[in-house]
Amino acid sequence: MAFAMALICVSPVAAQQQPENIPWENSMAIARKMAAILLERQTGSKDLPPTSFAVEVDLNLDGFPEIFAYRYAPDCDGIHCGNFLFVLEGDSYQEVLGDIPGARLVPPDKIGLSAFKRNGFLDIQSDQMTIGWDGKRYVDASTFPASSLDGAAFLAACQKSKSSEQPAEGEAERVSAACQCQFNRFQATSFTQPDLDMYTASLGENFEYPTGGKEIAWQALLKNAEDVGTGCDVASGKSQWPPAYFNHGDQAQQKLNFDGFLDACPAQDFILTNHKIGSPDRALGLCGCLAREMPTQGISQEGLDLLAQYYRNEISDADVEAQDADALIFHDKASEACLSQFPGK
């Protein structure tokens, strides 16, 4: 899986050496501003030194990225500097690396995404340690319990379901390896034997899909199993995780400064009081989405600055329209897109 540009290895110097990529630069600018806000609360410091960086990375592939930040300081103490990962959970952004010994101090170029998901989030390889999502935060994956399963029936059903009537050379070996990978991952992620047996049955004919009160549990089981299958395909180089970002516009982007907009937007009452928002951190998350989405509609720096003034209640919507007839149109399209897919609490 190509993850270097997704999470790590992006120092300011390295970014300057990359070919011009305005969408990527805009994404980093949004991440840096959001990180500065979150790090001030986390560390008590307003400053992001020039050698620091931040990137957006969507670890649960829901279309709303988490914020990974590296805050540089000489002789870092691992408390006020180092690596930070902010995840929007419920009403607030939680920093989810702080309880892992040494995670703050791992060199950023030794952090990368795993091919596999666990509990809906991609595992992270942090130097020599794999860390996985426990439902609330990232922890050392070696602390997760493993299960011991009887996989004979699954392996047979899996290989049968994946095999073609006229197999190409080497296909049997590839199918066997893929099914074994899935079985190994089921054990590593604590599948129970009843779960494996039900999923195995679903690979055959005449499977009766659960209904009523059992349907929700079945859908969750099926999603976990499908994630395991995708992870194995990614690990083998057969495929990649599908991108979850949603860009509803297709216009060429300008390189923008989002600081004024991201200062003003989360404080606006009509953002905070929206029934899907309701907290300052969720407002920041929505405003980050608006900032990502509006450039795909083609908004200019002038239009973005007008919207910042509008959010600060300095000008009316009529004033915005008089100076840039498209700014509110772009804003409204972005609002509809972001709110329609905003994560539940």
VOZA-498445 format. One record per residue (C-alpha): residue in one letter; x, y, z. Coordinates in steps of 0.05 Angstrom, whole numbers, plus 32768, in hexadecimal, padded with zeros to 4 digits. Example, Ala and Ser with C-alpha at 12.3 -4.5 7.8 and 13.67 -1.06 7.14 Angstrom:
A80F67FA6809C
S81117FEB808F
//
This chain:
M800080008000
A801B80447FEE
F80168069802F
A805380978032
M802D80D48019
A7FF080C38043
L800C80C78089
I805680D38090
C809880EA8073
V807F812F805F
S80AE8162807C
P80A981AA8063
V80EA81A0803C
A80D1815F801C
A808F81808009
Q80B481B87FE5
Q80D981837FBB
Q809981637FA4
P807B81757F60
E804681AA7F67
N8006818A7F7F
I7FD581BE7F97
P7FA0818F7FB3
W7FD6816E7FDD
E7FF181B17FF4
N7FAB81C88006
S7F9F8188802D
M7FE081938054
A7FCE81DC8061
I7F8B81C7807E
A7FAB819180A8
R7FE081C080C2
K7FAC81F480D8
M7F7F81C080F9
A7FBC81A0811B
A7FD281E48136
I7F8D81EC8157
L7F8D81A68173
L7FD681A8818A
E7FCC81E981AF
R7F9781C681D9
Q7FC1818781E0
T800481A681F0
G7FF581EE8206
S8020820A81CE
K800782338194
D8044822D8169
L805181F98134
P809C81FF8125
P80AF820180DB
T80CB81BB80DF
S808881A080F6
F8053818580C6
A800D816980C5
V7FE7813E8093
E7FA18124808A
V7F9A80D9808B
D7F5880B38088
L7F64807780B5
N7F1D805C80B5
L7F0F806F806C
D7ECF8095807C
G7EE180D28053
F7EF380FE808F
P7F3E80FB809C
E7F6080F680DE
I7F98812980EC
F7FE0811080F5
A80118144810E
Y805A8145811E
R806E817E814B
Y80B98189814C
A80E0819E8189
P812A8193819A
D8134815B81CD
C80E9814B81C8
D80C981348209
G8092810C81E7
I805C8134820A
H805C817981EB
C807B816381A9
G80838127817C
N804C81008159
F8002810D8165
L7FC580ED8144
F7F82810E814D
V7F4280E68140
L7EFC81038142
E7ED680D68170
G7E9180EC8187
D7E9281358199
S7EDD8140819B
Y7F218134817C
Q7F47810281A6
E7F9380FA81A3
V7F9C80AF819D
L7FE780A281A1
G7FF780BC81E6
D7FED807B820C
I801D805381E0
P8063805481FF
G8094807581D1
A806280838199
R806C80CE819E
L80B780C78190
V80B780968155
P80D880B9811A
P80A080CD80EA
D80C280AA80B0
K80BA806880D6
I806E806E80DA
G8041805280A4
L7FFD80338097
S7FF27FE88099
A7FCC7FC48064
F7F997FAC8098
K7F5F7FC980BD
R7F4C7FB98105
N7F0A7FCF8123
G7EFF7FFC80E7
F7F42802180E8
L7F82801280C3
D7FBA7FF680EE
I7FF8802280F1
Q8040800A80EF
S806680348121
D80B08021811A
Q80B27FD88134
M806D7FDA8153
T802A7FD08131
I7FF37FF98153
G7FA97FEB8148
W7F66800C8158
D7F437FF08196
G7F0380168189
K7F19805581AE
R7F63805F81A0
Y7FA1803F8184
V7FC6800C81AF
D7FFF7FDA81A6
A7FE07FA5817A
S80067F6E819F
T7FD77F7A81DA
F7F9A7F6481B2
P7F837F1D81C1
A7F897EEC8188
S7F597EB2817C
S7F687E6A8169
L7F377E548133
D7F287E16810B
G7F317E3080C4
A7F2B7DF2809A
A7EE37DFF8083
F7EF17E498077
L7F307E3C804E
A7F0B7E098022
A7ED07E388017
C7EFC7E74800B
Q7F277E517FD7
K7EE87E367FB4
S7EC87E7C7FB3
K7F077E9C7F96
S7F1A7E677F63
S7F077E6E7F1A
E7EEE7E357EEF
Q7F2C7E3B7EC3
P7F647E507EF3
A7FA07E747ED7
E7FE67E5D7EE7
G7FF77E6B7F30
E7FAF7E7E7F41
A7FA67E447F72
E7FE27E5B7F9A
R7FCB7EA37F9B
V7F857E907FB1
S7FA17E637FE8
A7FCE7E9B8001
A7F957ECD8001
C7F687E9F8028
Q7F9F7E8E8059
C7FAD7ED88063
Q7F637EE48073
F7F617EAB80A5
N7FA17EC380C7
R7F837F0980CD
F7F417EEE80E9
Q7F6A7ECE8121
A7F937F0D812C
T7F537F378133
S7F307F088163
F7EFA7EEB8136
T7ED27EB8815B
Q7EC57E728140
P7E7A7E808138
D7E8A7EC08110
L7EBA7E9A80E3
D7E887E6280D9
M7E517E9280C6
Y7E7E7EB78095
T7E957E758078
A7E4C7E61806D
S7E407EA38048
L7E757E8F8015
G7E4D7E538000
E7E0A7E4A7FDE
N7DC57E507FFE
F7DDD7E7B8038
E7DA37E9A805E
Y7DB77EE1806F
P7DA37EF580B6
T7D687F2380BD
G7D477F4980F5
G7D6F7F548134
K7DA97F2A811A
E7DB37F5380DA
I7DDC7F8B80FA
A7E0D7F5A8119
W7E137F3680D7
Q7E217F7680B0
A7E587F8880E2
L7E767F4280DC
L7E737F468090
K7E947F8B808F
N7ECD7F7280BB
A7ED77F35808F
E7ED77F608050
D7F0A7F8E806F
V7F367F52807E
G7F307F3C8035
T7F417F81801B
G7F7D7F86804B
C7F987F448030
D7F907F5D7FE8
V7FB47F9D7FFB
A7FEC7F78801E
S7FF77F4C7FE1
G7FF87F887FB2
K7FB87F717F8F
S7F917FB07FA0
Q7F8F7FEF7FCB
W7F5E80097FFE
P7F2C80347FD8
P7F35807F7FE5
A7EFE80998012
Y7F0680E48006
F7ECC81027FE3
N7ED8813C7FB3
H7E9781517F94
G7EB581877F69
D7EE5817E7F30
Q7F0381C37F28
A7F4D81D17F27
Q7F6281E97F6C
Q7F8782287F7F
K7FBB82267FB6
L7F9682457FF1
N7FA2825F8037
F7F6C82418064
D7F81826180A7
G7F4D829880A9
F7F15826B8093
L7F27823480C5
D7F2C826780FE
A7EE7828480EE
C7EBF824880D8
P7EBE821D8118
A7EA782588142
Q7E6A82688117
D7E28825A813B
F7E06823B80FF
I7E3F820880FA
L7E4181F88145
T7DF681F1814C
N7DEB81C4810F
H7DCA81838128
K7E04815A810C
I7E3A8185812E
G7E2C819F8174
S7E7481A5818E
P7EB181D0817E
D7EDA81948167
R7EA4817A8139
A7E9E81C1811E
L7EE981C18110
G7EE1817D80EC
L7EA9819780C1
C7ECF81D780B1
G7F0C81AE809C
C7EDE8188806D
L7EC381C98050
A7F0A81E28046
R7F1C81A28021
E7EDC81A17FF7
M7ED681EA7FE0
P7F1781EA7FB8
T7EFC81B07F8F
Q7EC281DE7F7C
G7EF482137F66
I7EF182467F9E
S7F25827E7F9B
Q7F4D829B7FD4
E7F2282D97FD0
G7EE382AF7FD6
L7F0082888011
D7F1382C98035
L7ECD82E58029
L7EB082A78049
A7EDE82B18085
Q7EC382F8808D
Y7E7C82DD8085
Y7E8982A980BC
R7EA482E180E9
N7E62830680DD
E7E88834180BE
I7E62833F807C
S7E1E83248065
D7E0F82F08031
A7DFA83288002
D7E3F8347800C
V7E6083057FFA
E7E3582FD7FBC
A7E4483447FA5
Q7E8F83377FA7
D7E9182ED7F92
A7E5182D07F76
D7E6C82897F7A
A7E8882877FC0
L7E4682767FE4
I7E3382457FAD
F7E7582207FB7
H7E6B82248003
D7E2582088000
K7E3981CE7FD3
A7E7281BD8002
S7E4481C2803F
E7E1281928021
A7E498160800F
C7E6C81648053
L7E2D8161807E
S7E1081288056
Q7E4C80FC8067
F7E61811880AA
P7E7080E280DE
G7E3B80D38112
K7E4980DE815B
//
